[in-house]
Amino acid sequence: MTYTPERTAELEILGLFNLDSAQEGLKIHKDASPHLIDAAQRLYEKGLTTQADGGYLTSLGRDAAEHAQALLLILAPTQGA
């Protein structure tokens, strides 16, 4: 399995969710980049979000977002490197 541009866009959206609050969702506006609009639609179709334009994370979506955000932290450049 490779990181395609489509998967990368999905990971990008999952990284935007605030995991500190289940009451906070996302809204991908019509004037957003087409790759983000399409990624939001795919996340919805996969059952990770409640709306095709973002919405809230489902239980599975929360798990995915936690893993995605953890990976971003792990891969982030370290201070002083």
C-alpha positions as CSV (number, residue, x, y, z in Angstrom):
1,M,0.0,0.0,0.0
2,T,1.4,3.4,-1.0
3,Y,0.6,7.0,0.0
4,T,-1.3,8.2,-3.0
5,P,-2.3,11.9,-3.3
6,E,-5.8,10.9,-2.5
7,R,-4.8,9.1,0.8
8,T,-2.5,12.0,1.7
9,A,-5.5,14.4,1.3
10,E,-7.6,12.2,3.5
11,L,-4.8,12.1,6.2
12,E,-4.6,15.9,5.9
13,I,-8.3,16.3,6.7
14,L,-8.1,13.8,9.6
15,G,-5.2,15.9,11.0
16,L,-7.4,18.9,11.1
17,F,-9.9,17.5,13.6
18,N,-9.6,18.7,17.2
19,L,-9.5,15.4,19.2
20,D,-9.9,17.3,22.5
21,S,-13.6,17.9,21.8
22,A,-16.2,15.6,20.3
23,Q,-18.4,18.7,19.9
24,E,-16.1,20.3,17.3
25,G,-16.4,19.3,13.7
26,L,-15.1,20.5,10.3
27,K,-16.8,22.2,7.4
28,I,-15.1,21.9,4.0
29,H,-16.4,24.8,2.0
30,K,-17.3,24.7,-1.7
31,D,-14.4,27.1,-2.4
32,A,-11.9,24.7,-0.8
33,S,-9.3,22.9,-2.9
34,P,-10.9,20.2,-5.0
35,H,-8.6,17.6,-3.6
36,L,-9.8,18.4,-0.1
37,I,-13.5,18.4,-1.2
38,D,-13.0,15.0,-2.8
39,A,-11.1,13.7,0.3
40,A,-13.9,14.8,2.6
41,Q,-16.4,12.9,0.4
42,R,-14.3,9.8,0.5
43,L,-14.0,9.9,4.3
44,Y,-17.7,10.2,4.5
45,E,-18.2,7.2,2.2
46,K,-15.8,5.2,4.3
47,G,-17.9,5.9,7.4
48,L,-15.2,8.1,9.1
49,T,-17.2,11.3,9.2
50,T,-20.9,12.2,9.5
51,Q,-21.2,14.5,6.5
52,A,-19.8,14.6,3.0
53,D,-18.4,18.0,3.7
54,G,-16.8,17.2,7.0
55,G,-19.1,17.1,9.9
56,Y,-18.1,15.1,13.0
57,L,-15.9,12.1,13.4
58,T,-17.6,8.7,13.8
59,S,-16.1,6.3,16.3
60,L,-14.1,4.7,13.5
61,G,-13.1,8.2,12.2
62,R,-11.9,9.2,15.7
63,D,-9.7,6.1,15.8
64,A,-8.3,7.0,12.3
65,A,-7.7,10.6,13.3
66,E,-5.9,9.6,16.4
67,H,-3.6,7.4,14.5
68,A,-3.1,10.0,11.7
69,Q,-2.3,12.7,14.2
70,A,0.1,10.5,16.1
71,L,1.9,9.6,12.9
72,L,2.3,13.3,12.1
73,L,3.8,13.9,15.6
74,I,6.2,11.0,15.2
75,L,7.4,12.1,11.8
76,A,7.7,15.8,12.7
77,P,11.2,17.1,12.7
78,T,12.8,17.1,16.1
79,Q,14.0,20.3,17.7
80,G,17.7,20.9,17.2
81,A,18.0,18.3,14.4
